[in-house]
Amino acid sequence: MPAGSSLFSGFRVLGLYSNHVSHALRYHQKHREFYVSTSVGKSVHTYNVSRLGIVSVSNSLQDEITCLAADRMLVFAATGRVISALARNKEVVQRYDAHQQEVHLLLPLGDQLVSADPSGELIVWDVQEAEIYLKLQFQPTSFDLSAMMHPCTYLNKVLLGSSQGALQLWNIKTSTLLFTFPGWSAGVTALQQTPAVDVVAVGMTTGRVVIHNIRLDHMLMSFTQDWGPITSLAFRTDGPPIMVSASPQGHLAFWDLERKQLVAQQRNAHNSSVAGATFLHGEPLLVTNGADNAIKVWIFDQEGGGARLLRCRQGHSAPPTAISHHGNDGKNILSAGLDGTLQSFSTVHDRFNKNLGHGSVNKKKEKQRGRSLLYEELRLPPITTFSSAEPRQSDWDGIVACHRGRLAATTWSYQRCTMGAHHLKWGGGHQTSVATAVDITSCGNFAVIGSSCGRIDVYNLQSGLHRGCFGEEHRAHHGALRGVATDALNQRTFSTASDRLLKFWSFKDRRQEEEVQLPAAPASMLLHRDSGMLALALDDFSLLVIDVETRRIVRKFGGHRGKITGMTFSPDGRWLVTTAMDCSVRTWDLPSGSLVDCFLVSMAPVAVSMSPTGDFLATAHVDSMGVYLWTNRSLCGPVGLRPLPADFQPAVELLPGVTEDDGEQEVTEVTEDGTYRSAEQLGAELVTLSLTPESRWKSLLHLDAIKKRNKPAVPPVAATAPFLLPTIPGLTPRFAPPAEPDQEAQSKVVSWGAASPRSKFVTSLEAGLDSGSYEESRRILKDCGPSAVSIELASLTPEGGGASSLVRAFIQMIDSMLSSGRDFDLAHSYLALFLKVNLRPLTQDVEAMAALCGLSQRLEARWAELRASLDQSLCLLSYTKTSLL
């Protein structure tokens, strides 16, 4: 059976915030805060609008999310034909499954949910019962559903829009078509309620926006944008009559409804189509998200009605191609993507993320040449490789990057989060030459850049001046450079190229010291400066490890079945982790020269980097815009790493951030005000105490002393003769004796067991003998006071009016409480009181004694586990206290 990784386990994913699905905005009345939910693959991410901090990440759903909606309590996510209702943006509490095709429209409406699919099927659901309330069928050829909304104050009414342009107003309670609007000869893409009652906005595929009164069927005004179809509409509700329309190009248009004109526009608000735009009620804030993996909050405080960016959470809009840890603390990861941006992701919190921006050409020099460039021409192509150094980043640029198809390398400042002023390029270069390799010295003063023509040049990062090149006739290799590196003391430089040569250079005088012939052309090179180990990935999918001191090949590994895309050393230089296009991540142990860990991933990795502290392994994958973190298990506990056999079959590990659904999990309850109610038991291996007051269970064993202490001290009252005593008539006065009681009217004495009524607790115990469940008995006993508990337990034995079967049922109830770990304190208190009250009858019951012996053994085992956990925690606490002093 294939085995997973024994060294790494998935932790989380960085840089994923949004996709092409429109966001859902909701207001939490108790927190008095707005929350925005976005879909990321199979999960729902929820952020607070005030800081755009991540609040929760939902459990992984069955499929990719295609539509999102939210009401006051729940978030609805459509995954294929199934709709899931999420409580607290996390657990699935209800599923709605009746559609035959993928759901693409959702509309919460009070206690009902309206959903539609491309086949024309519209279903109205009862949210609580997950039952179908109404089903309507439309013909896609005549009325293809493309948008729907609920007009304000229109009870049980839904306005539907079609791709043919017509609109229909339906009453979903009576299933009646109230009115049909002919439309404006263009498909409807968006419907939005305006701040005015009876007035809605209709967005169309032609870019036209119509403000229409649906009560009078009268068009009030019309606008047209030149950027294609309307993807979303929003209206300000804080005073100014401003409408926002979004476009597939990522632009936003701001329209003044009083003056009926365009007042401002926000070009390139997103790098791709704007998926959704929503105004916060009563505030001048606009929330937008798009397919460029970004969530943005805009504030309208500019003159003329314009907006500026207030806060943003943005990742790569295209998959990253190169990643590397920056700094010695391992908390920041530099990532370069196909979108041309260079970003820094923090492993601590998203608020520490940095966007260094998109590279651009030197605008001043281009203007001096008299050449005007377009916006697209000013942007540099994507970064292919980069190198960073921390020592002098506060003084000058500490990052150097090579771009696709360009000879000039760019410098970047991590402190200022921007591209530097230097473009490192040697004069007189070939037009077809391209910078292919780069490395920064350990001191942070020089950058070594290799090009496709075989040159290796050295530049000063402070001034950006060229300081020399390696090799005779300014040519170090007869092929394209595949890698360059410098040692920790700036004494040697190492280079390799497509000519199958590895050369050793003197960094000071740029002369060649030695060269090594490689068995195949190299693909990449990596140097571990502390250990002096140089790793080479070859085109024949093999790996070479060379000791730079002896300049010999010390290790050779093979096993990858695809191009090796990334290499990284562990901080101590013991492990070499490699990734390849065969979707495998392999860990090689250099001292033993063997493969010690291997696992597969669902998407081929293109880059890998291990943190300088060794706690995380970061990977980037094909067609994924995130950076995935894997924890190093060897730092958390002992990990047995043995050489893997030749026939080892690795297993596929789920990418971090995606969890496998092992079945229905226990869902904690949510009250109507949104408060959280914890689960009764978090785990079967844990011990959970009851929430009852201590006086309810601590006083059970001392009821006699409590009753004696609380008995009122009343002084004895002497018996007094009655004021009028009956006398016998006669000459001598005598008192009459008391009358004899009527023997026939006197009640007959019967036994207590035959006359006593059955209590609810006894009845539930008898039912538990048949069903095997004692939840009801435990609940009843938990609600009783100390005196009532004592009476109930005393009435279980035959002497108290019970039966032997009730004794066995009570022992089984205590056994179930101890085995589940719930109400651990109550179980011990009930058992102690039961033994104290019924000790003599229990010694005469053989079956009860056998059950108590078995319960005693299980109780001792449970206490042994609990004592071991407590001792371990106390030992760790004591060690922490003494080590910090």
Salt bridges, closest charged atoms under 4 A:
GLU91 OE1 - ARG88 NH2 2.86
ASP117 OD2 - HIS99 ND1 2.85
GLU121 OE1 - HIS99 ND1 3.83
GLU121 OE2 - LYS135 NZ 3.48
ASP198 OD2 - ARG215 NH1 3.78
ASP217 OD1 - HIS212 NE2 2.89
ASP238 OD2 - ARG236 NH2 2.64
ASP256 OD2 - ARG259 NE 3.14
ASP292 OD1 - HIS270 ND1 3.09
ASP301 OD2 - ARG308 NE 2.83
ASP339 OD1 - HIS316 ND1 3.35
ASP350 OD1 - ARG12 NH2 3.93
GLU366 OE2 - ARG369 NH1 3.83
GLU366 OE1 - ARG371 NH1 3.92
ASP395 OD2 - ARG392 NE 2.84
ASP397 OD1 - ARG416 NH2 3.31
ASP439 OD2 - ARG529 NH2 3.26
ASP457 OD1 - ARG455 NH2 2.49
ASP457 OD1 - HIS466 NE2 2.72
ASP499 OD2 - HIS477 ND1 3.17
ASP509 OD2 - ARG511 NE 2.82
GLU513 OE1 - ARG492 NE 3.70
GLU513 OE1 - ARG551 NH2 2.65
GLU514 OE1 - ARG551 NH1 3.14
ASP539 OD2 - ARG482 NH1 3.78
ASP582 OD2 - HIS560 ND1 3.64
ASP589 OD1 - ARG574 NE 3.07
GLU664 OE2 - ARG95 NH1 3.17
GLU669 OE1 - ARG677 NH1 2.62
GLU680 OE1 - ARG822 NH2 2.10
GLU694 OE1 - LYS698 NZ 3.21
GLU766 OE2 - ARG758 NH1 3.43
GLU775 OE2 - ARG778 NH2 2.59
GLU775 OE1 - ARG822 NH2 3.59
GLU776 OE2 - ARG779 NH2 2.30
ASP783 OD2 - ARG779 NH1 3.58
ASP815 OD2 - ARG858 NH2 2.78
ASP823 OD1 - LYS782 NZ 3.35
GLU847 OE1 - ARG808 NH1 2.59
GLU865 OE1 - ARG862 NH1 3.87
